[in-house]
Amino acid sequence: LMTTVHSITATQKTVDGPSSKDWRGGRAASFNIIPSSTGAAKAVGKVLPSLNGKLTGMSFRVPTVDVSVVDLTVRLQKPATYDEIKHAIKEESEGKLKGILGYTEDDVVSTDFVGDSRSS
């Protein structure tokens, strides 16, 4: 299960009004957390074919200026502790996925990542 949280976009409404997509899409973007569909789960399947068709998810549009976050729930093939998972992610962020995947344990908020060139 994948949940993505995205900043509002220029195509969203600034005040409540009609939307051709769905009624929630017509609500004022700067005042609401707006549930939406996402293509992220399908995109992951294209990049990682072994996961094709195994992910589903939804998206929320939130009133922030930039940055997004993904909450990913997975079922592992073998047991792993929380610290082992964090270590593996950190290792990848410093190795093969350096410049793409970021890792931090700092107390940060979304604006701390504005201008960050990493995609995840």
C-alpha beads as a LAMMPS data file, in Angstrom:
LAMMPS data file: protein, C-alpha beads

120 atoms
119 bonds

1 atom types
1 bond types

-500.0 500.0 xlo xhi
-500.0 500.0 ylo yhi
-500.0 500.0 zlo zhi

Masses

1 110.0

Atoms # bond

1 1 1 0.000 0.000 0.000
2 1 1 1.404 3.352 -1.044
3 1 1 0.147 6.710 0.182
4 1 1 1.608 9.807 -1.420
5 1 1 1.245 13.306 -0.013
6 1 1 1.834 16.083 -2.544
7 1 1 1.858 19.853 -2.446
8 1 1 -0.920 21.648 -4.264
9 1 1 -0.484 22.303 -7.984
10 1 1 -1.286 25.178 -10.314
11 1 1 -4.193 23.217 -11.805
12 1 1 -6.074 23.035 -8.507
13 1 1 -8.824 25.489 -7.588
14 1 1 -8.006 28.482 -5.392
15 1 1 -11.625 28.731 -4.234
16 1 1 -14.389 26.132 -4.087
17 1 1 -15.940 25.535 -7.492
18 1 1 -16.888 22.845 -10.001
19 1 1 -14.389 20.250 -11.178
20 1 1 -14.756 17.991 -14.195
21 1 1 -12.630 15.296 -12.510
22 1 1 -14.438 14.819 -9.175
23 1 1 -16.228 16.917 -6.583
24 1 1 -13.249 16.965 -4.188
25 1 1 -10.999 18.288 -6.957
26 1 1 -13.148 21.417 -7.018
27 1 1 -12.432 22.318 -3.406
28 1 1 -10.083 25.177 -2.460
29 1 1 -6.529 23.803 -2.535
30 1 1 -5.045 26.186 0.013
31 1 1 -7.613 25.296 2.685
32 1 1 -8.023 21.533 2.365
33 1 1 -6.305 18.171 2.422
34 1 1 -7.765 16.725 -0.776
35 1 1 -7.801 12.949 -1.371
36 1 1 -6.991 12.040 -4.962
37 1 1 -5.964 9.147 -7.171
38 1 1 -2.295 8.512 -7.890
39 1 1 -0.339 7.007 -10.731
40 1 1 2.665 6.439 -8.458
41 1 1 1.897 2.775 -7.772
42 1 1 1.669 2.063 -11.518
43 1 1 4.865 4.039 -12.147
44 1 1 6.756 1.928 -9.602
45 1 1 5.676 -1.193 -11.500
46 1 1 7.152 0.240 -14.697
47 1 1 10.477 1.047 -13.032
48 1 1 10.590 -2.155 -10.950
49 1 1 8.841 -4.821 -13.056
50 1 1 8.926 -7.329 -10.175
51 1 1 6.455 -5.043 -8.359
52 1 1 4.126 -4.566 -11.343
53 1 1 0.527 -5.073 -10.216
54 1 1 1.511 -5.573 -6.581
55 1 1 1.050 -1.986 -5.402
56 1 1 -2.036 0.095 -4.876
57 1 1 -2.384 3.477 -3.319
58 1 1 -3.918 6.881 -3.022
59 1 1 -2.760 10.453 -2.905
60 1 1 -3.456 13.514 -0.807
61 1 1 -2.946 17.084 -2.009
62 1 1 -1.982 19.354 0.880
63 1 1 -1.602 23.141 1.192
64 1 1 2.205 23.333 1.157
65 1 1 4.384 25.143 -1.383
66 1 1 6.568 22.221 -2.462
67 1 1 7.797 18.702 -1.611
68 1 1 6.035 15.354 -1.335
69 1 1 6.261 12.293 0.889
70 1 1 5.487 8.604 0.365
71 1 1 4.254 6.263 3.094
72 1 1 4.928 2.731 1.879
73 1 1 3.645 -0.360 3.680
74 1 1 5.334 -3.585 2.612
75 1 1 5.319 -7.278 3.444
76 1 1 8.892 -8.564 3.643
77 1 1 10.018 -12.005 2.500
78 1 1 12.205 -12.430 5.583
79 1 1 12.063 -10.850 9.057
80 1 1 13.923 -7.569 9.597
81 1 1 14.145 -5.138 12.488
82 1 1 13.352 -1.455 12.148
83 1 1 17.052 -0.632 12.554
84 1 1 18.008 -3.117 9.811
85 1 1 15.501 -1.521 7.437
86 1 1 16.761 1.995 8.232
87 1 1 20.356 0.833 7.725
88 1 1 19.524 -0.713 4.338
89 1 1 17.780 2.460 3.140
90 1 1 20.622 4.674 4.375
91 1 1 23.183 2.405 2.693
92 1 1 21.359 2.606 -0.652
93 1 1 21.035 6.397 -0.331
94 1 1 24.828 6.585 -0.045
95 1 1 25.484 3.942 -2.729
96 1 1 23.616 3.021 -5.923
97 1 1 20.810 5.506 -5.272
98 1 1 22.975 8.449 -4.192
99 1 1 21.496 11.639 -5.588
100 1 1 18.099 9.956 -6.026
101 1 1 17.110 8.579 -2.619
102 1 1 17.573 10.727 0.466
103 1 1 17.871 9.619 4.079
104 1 1 17.825 11.703 7.248
105 1 1 17.050 11.273 10.913
106 1 1 17.106 15.045 11.496
107 1 1 14.013 16.826 12.815
108 1 1 12.940 18.368 9.494
109 1 1 9.765 19.736 7.920
110 1 1 8.727 19.984 4.275
111 1 1 10.320 23.378 3.547
112 1 1 13.703 21.975 4.592
113 1 1 13.591 19.996 1.320
114 1 1 12.673 22.831 -1.048
115 1 1 15.414 22.873 -3.682
116 1 1 16.558 19.327 -2.863
117 1 1 17.363 17.671 -6.194
118 1 1 16.771 14.088 -5.015
119 1 1 13.542 12.525 -6.213
120 1 1 12.816 10.371 -3.164

Bonds

1 1 1 2
2 1 2 3
3 1 3 4
4 1 4 5
5 1 5 6
6 1 6 7
7 1 7 8
8 1 8 9
9 1 9 10
10 1 10 11
11 1 11 12
12 1 12 13
13 1 13 14
14 1 14 15
15 1 15 16
16 1 16 17
17 1 17 18
18 1 18 19
19 1 19 20
20 1 20 21
21 1 21 22
22 1 22 23
23 1 23 24
24 1 24 25
25 1 25 26
26 1 26 27
27 1 27 28
28 1 28 29
29 1 29 30
30 1 30 31
31 1 31 32
32 1 32 33
33 1 33 34
34 1 34 35
35 1 35 36
36 1 36 37
37 1 37 38
38 1 38 39
39 1 39 40
40 1 40 41
41 1 41 42
42 1 42 43
43 1 43 44
44 1 44 45
45 1 45 46
46 1 46 47
47 1 47 48
48 1 48 49
49 1 49 50
50 1 50 51
51 1 51 52
52 1 52 53
53 1 53 54
54 1 54 55
55 1 55 56
56 1 56 57
57 1 57 58
58 1 58 59
59 1 59 60
60 1 60 61
61 1 61 62
62 1 62 63
63 1 63 64
64 1 64 65
65 1 65 66
66 1 66 67
67 1 67 68
68 1 68 69
69 1 69 70
70 1 70 71
71 1 71 72
72 1 72 73
73 1 73 74
74 1 74 75
75 1 75 76
76 1 76 77
77 1 77 78
78 1 78 79
79 1 79 80
80 1 80 81
81 1 81 82
82 1 82 83
83 1 83 84
84 1 84 85
85 1 85 86
86 1 86 87
87 1 87 88
88 1 88 89
89 1 89 90
90 1 90 91
91 1 91 92
92 1 92 93
93 1 93 94
94 1 94 95
95 1 95 96
96 1 96 97
97 1 97 98
98 1 98 99
99 1 99 100
100 1 100 101
101 1 101 102
102 1 102 103
103 1 103 104
104 1 104 105
105 1 105 106
106 1 106 107
107 1 107 108
108 1 108 109
109 1 109 110
110 1 110 111
111 1 111 112
112 1 112 113
113 1 113 114
114 1 114 115
115 1 115 116
116 1 116 117
117 1 117 118
118 1 118 119
119 1 119 120
